[in-house]
Amino acid sequence: MTVLEDRIAMAQSDDEITLDELFERIEKMPAPEGYKVEIVEGTVFTAPQRDTHWEIILDIVEQLRTKYPRKRVKSDVRVDYPGHLNGFASDVTVTAEEAVRNGKGLWRHQDVVFVAEVISRGTAANDYGLKKTAYAQAEVPVYLIADPYQRRCHIYTNPKGDDYATETKVGFGDDVDLTATVVGLTLKTAEFPTD
């Protein structure tokens, strides 16, 4: 067992630990450079940032910036979501114009209007499963998954309870029309790379 695994196991064995305490422990550990760290249902996940992953994120951010000011578009910024110990650093997040930080200085999930996740092999189950559930419970109006392995985007809208009522699939190369949603624009996917 590595030092990281040992510390995570210790953190997970403590039934009284809070999300803030878990993040504090993670910040004290030596994390490999270029890795993203998230906590999903109390489990710590690390994933390396790949070129394909980053290029899609950057493409989405650049397109969103044609409509939204920089202060509303976030990448890899912690937001705590409903559920047990959910502290996500989503690939792309757009906050509402009137968004405010909570007492801990974090953006509130109630102010998130759009989330995009780009699939990594090691964390795909989270993006399609537990994170999708948490985004729906938080009533995030639009959740987009860009999957470079399937070469398509999955767009989830109309959150209802712990799921989304509507799913649309769009192949890479086709436009993702979000004009009828709170996002209010069309995302071009022609330059999204694939794996």
Secondary structure as UniProt FT lines:
FT   HELIX           3..13
FT   TURN            15..16
FT   HELIX           19..28
FT   TURN            33..34
FT   STRAND          35..40
FT   TURN            41..42
FT   STRAND          43..48
FT   HELIX           51..64
FT   TURN            65..67
FT   HELIX           70..72
FT   STRAND          73..74
FT   STRAND          79..81
FT   TURN            82..85
FT   STRAND          86..88
FT   STRAND          92..95
FT   TURN            97..98
FT   TURN            103..104
FT   STRAND          107..108
FT   HELIX           109..111
FT   STRAND          112..118
FT   TURN            121..123
FT   HELIX           124..128
FT   HELIX           130..137
FT   TURN            138..139
FT   STRAND          142..147
FT   TURN            148..151
FT   STRAND          152..160
FT   TURN            161..162
FT   STRAND          163..171
FT   TURN            172..173
FT   STRAND          176..177
FT   TURN            179..180
FT   TURN            182..183
FT   STRAND          186..187
FT   TURN            190..191
//
